[in-house]
Amino acid sequence: MAADNPSSPAGRLDDDDYPAFTMGRAAEMLGISPAFLRAVGEARLIVPLRSEGGHRRYSRYQLRLAARARELVDQGTPIEAACRIILLEDQLEEANRINEQLRRRHSCDTPSEAKTDA
């Protein structure tokens, strides 16, 4: 089945990191301006891939980050600070995910203490 093959065009639809959206489409989907997308790019929150023609292309993951930045800016946070907050939130989420995996692995590797009859 084509959708099961990540290298097929249909298989990429489920890939959060696939740069499927043009700047115009991304801005339209989020209800923001292309200038806002450029600004979060300049703040290094997201780095869009470029098409062969040099046009910016955004992934669903990048659009979620841009939407979060818009929320913070709308609440009065300067864009540079909003981008830094989001990067730190993202790093914390990743660290928590890794810690949970390590905890699970450790609990599976550690045999339960042998019970002794007293």
URCORNOR-V371134 format. One record per pair of residues at least 12 apart in sequence whose ideal C-beta (glycine too) atoms are under 10 Angstrom apart, sorted by the first residue. I is the first residue (numbers start at 1). J is the second residue. If there is no record, write none. Layout:
i=I j=J
i=I j=J
This chain:
i=6 j=18
i=13 j=60
i=14 j=60
i=15 j=59
i=15 j=60
i=15 j=61
i=16 j=59
i=16 j=60
i=16 j=61
i=16 j=62
i=16 j=63
i=16 j=64
i=17 j=49
i=17 j=59
i=17 j=60
i=17 j=61
i=17 j=62
i=18 j=49
i=18 j=57
i=18 j=58
i=18 j=59
i=18 j=60
i=18 j=61
i=19 j=48
i=19 j=49
i=19 j=50
i=19 j=51
i=19 j=56
i=19 j=57
i=19 j=58
i=19 j=59
i=19 j=60
i=19 j=61
i=19 j=62
i=20 j=57
i=20 j=58
i=20 j=59
i=20 j=60
i=20 j=63
i=21 j=48
i=21 j=56
i=21 j=57
i=21 j=58
i=21 j=59
i=21 j=60
i=21 j=62
i=21 j=63
i=22 j=34
i=22 j=48
i=22 j=51
i=22 j=55
i=22 j=56
i=22 j=57
i=22 j=58
i=23 j=35
i=23 j=37
i=23 j=38
i=23 j=41
i=23 j=48
i=23 j=55
i=23 j=56
i=23 j=57
i=23 j=58
i=24 j=37
i=24 j=55
i=24 j=56
i=25 j=57
i=25 j=58
i=25 j=63
i=26 j=46
i=26 j=48
i=26 j=56
i=26 j=57
i=26 j=58
i=26 j=59
i=26 j=60
i=26 j=62
i=26 j=63
i=26 j=66
i=26 j=67
i=27 j=58
i=27 j=63
i=27 j=66
i=29 j=58
i=29 j=60
i=29 j=63
i=29 j=66
i=29 j=67
i=30 j=58
i=30 j=63
i=30 j=64
i=30 j=66
i=30 j=67
i=30 j=69
i=30 j=70
i=31 j=67
i=31 j=70
i=32 j=63
i=32 j=66
i=32 j=67
i=32 j=69
i=32 j=70
i=32 j=73
i=33 j=70
i=34 j=56
i=36 j=66
i=36 j=69
i=36 j=70
i=36 j=73
i=36 j=79
i=37 j=56
i=37 j=58
i=37 j=62
i=37 j=63
i=37 j=66
i=37 j=69
i=37 j=70
i=38 j=56
i=39 j=66
i=39 j=69
i=39 j=73
i=39 j=79
i=39 j=80
i=39 j=82
i=39 j=83
i=40 j=62
i=40 j=65
i=40 j=66
i=40 j=68
i=40 j=69
i=40 j=70
i=40 j=73
i=40 j=79
i=40 j=80
i=40 j=82
i=40 j=83
i=40 j=86
i=41 j=56
i=41 j=58
i=41 j=62
i=41 j=66
i=41 j=83
i=42 j=79
i=42 j=80
i=42 j=83
i=43 j=69
i=43 j=78
i=43 j=79
i=43 j=80
i=43 j=81
i=43 j=82
i=43 j=83
i=43 j=84
i=43 j=86
i=43 j=87
i=44 j=80
i=44 j=83
i=44 j=84
i=44 j=87
i=45 j=62
i=45 j=65
i=45 j=66
i=45 j=68
i=45 j=69
i=45 j=79
i=45 j=80
i=45 j=82
i=45 j=83
i=45 j=84
i=45 j=85
i=45 j=86
i=45 j=87
i=45 j=90
i=46 j=58
i=46 j=59
i=46 j=61
i=46 j=62
i=46 j=63
i=46 j=64
i=46 j=65
i=46 j=66
i=46 j=69
i=46 j=83
i=46 j=86
i=47 j=62
i=48 j=62
i=48 j=66
i=49 j=62
i=61 j=90
i=64 j=86
i=64 j=90
i=65 j=83
i=65 j=86
i=65 j=87
i=65 j=89
i=65 j=90
i=66 j=83
i=66 j=86
i=68 j=82
i=68 j=83
i=68 j=85
i=68 j=86
i=68 j=89
i=68 j=90
i=69 j=82
i=69 j=83
i=69 j=85
i=69 j=86
i=70 j=82
i=71 j=86
i=72 j=85
i=72 j=86
